[in-house]
Amino acid sequence: MIFIFSTKKILAQDTLLIKYENLRWETEYKSIEDAKKNPNKVTVLNLGDKDLGEFPNDIFLFKNLQKIILFGNKIKIIPKEINQLKKLQFLDLYNNQISEIPDEFCGLKNLRYVDFGNNKLSKLPSDFKNLEKLKILFLYGNSLMEYPQEISNLKNLSELRLGKGLKILSKGNKIREIPASIAQNSLLEELHLPDLPLKSLPNEISSLKKLQYLDLTHTRFKKIPPPLYQMPQLKNVRLWDNGFSKKDKENLEKQLPNTNIHYEGHYEGNFWALGLGLQQSKITSGELSILAGFRKDIVMFYTGVGGNMSFDGTYKCAKIMAGANGLGFLATNFQLMHAWQNDKTGFGFLPEIGIGINWWSITYGYTFGFNNQIENFNTHSVQFRYVLRIF
């Protein structure tokens, strides 16, 4: 008798094998039809990636359910009848469209594991604190603006994930502060807070003596958070190196001699920037644009508005643009433009492709013009571009 996991649930796999090795289920049913043949024997139901538009009401026929897998569907509402599943211990609703948890959910007193990752939750119900047996809670990739205070009352919680999420362009949680009340989760062993706009940690976090794994990658710490120096019990710490001094790093290593400290770089997050460029075609022109974008590690996406003007002032254009850099050193850009040359005017479309490294790119393009009187239309061009981040 073993756990059966989908390959799409890698995050949960290692965690459960370690933390729930004492829990076993015999048979995993993968369809409602098969489960209905032996409703009283159904303890595990796997309906992941079934393109379900709603929570299946037939699930409530299986009163002995202990584990439900519903990840990768399009479920928006958890029915209030969920509290009928009194024996439920494991619930996986990762990557659905759930925006609210009903109060009745908090009557599932035997829940140990809940995955609400990549949904649309903006808050937890006030009675969520009543899930006293809950050990693992995944809330990454939701719409939480503040740390849910209800979490602090989950006394048996051993793992918490609150990061932005797994999708590069997902909006995700925007929790800016971790409260001192996190110290109440004294059994916490793993805390995952990546991609959050955190600038500090409460001193009380150092009282979590059982905490072994702390993920702070892609946060906004300008200096190494002071509480870390007081946490020698940590086995693994992941940080985004946002310009930490060599001295601070050495001090942290001295204070945490038995800790594996991993630093990551390159992350930038959302940004506003100026696009500065030079276009070489029949007419040479300079480019200036205002861009809004997102950068994670070496991959960057942006959109914006701007214009070009030749050095003698005879050619001008206004444009909207969108592009990407760092897709395997590939750079792409697309522009829709309205151009003027002396007393002539016209519209054009310019797709580009080339090489992009960091904030720089060089691309080749061809401008398709809807007015052949514009000299720079229906011709080849080369673009040099630099994205200058403002904030």
Secondary structure as UniProt FT lines:
FT   HELIX           7..9
FT   HELIX           10..19
FT   TURN            20..22
FT   STRAND          28..29
FT   HELIX           32..36
FT   HELIX           39..41
FT   STRAND          44..46
FT   TURN            48..49
FT   HELIX           57..61
FT   TURN            63..64
FT   STRAND          67..69
FT   TURN            71..72
FT   HELIX           80..84
FT   TURN            86..87
FT   STRAND          90..92
FT   HELIX           103..107
FT   TURN            109..110
FT   STRAND          113..115
FT   HELIX           126..130
FT   TURN            132..133
FT   STRAND          136..138
FT   TURN            140..141
FT   HELIX           149..153
FT   TURN            155..156
FT   STRAND          159..161
FT   TURN            168..169
FT   HELIX           180..184
FT   TURN            186..187
FT   STRAND          190..192
FT   TURN            194..195
FT   HELIX           203..207
FT   TURN            209..210
FT   STRAND          213..216
FT   TURN            217..218
FT   HELIX           226..230
FT   TURN            232..233
FT   STRAND          236..240
FT   HELIX           246..255
FT   TURN            257..258
FT   STRAND          260..264
FT   STRAND          269..280
FT   STRAND          285..296
FT   TURN            297..298
FT   STRAND          299..310
FT   TURN            311..312
FT   STRAND          315..325
FT   STRAND          330..341
FT   TURN            342..343
FT   STRAND          344..357
FT   TURN            358..359
FT   STRAND          360..369
FT   TURN            372..373
FT   TURN            375..376
FT   STRAND          379..389
//
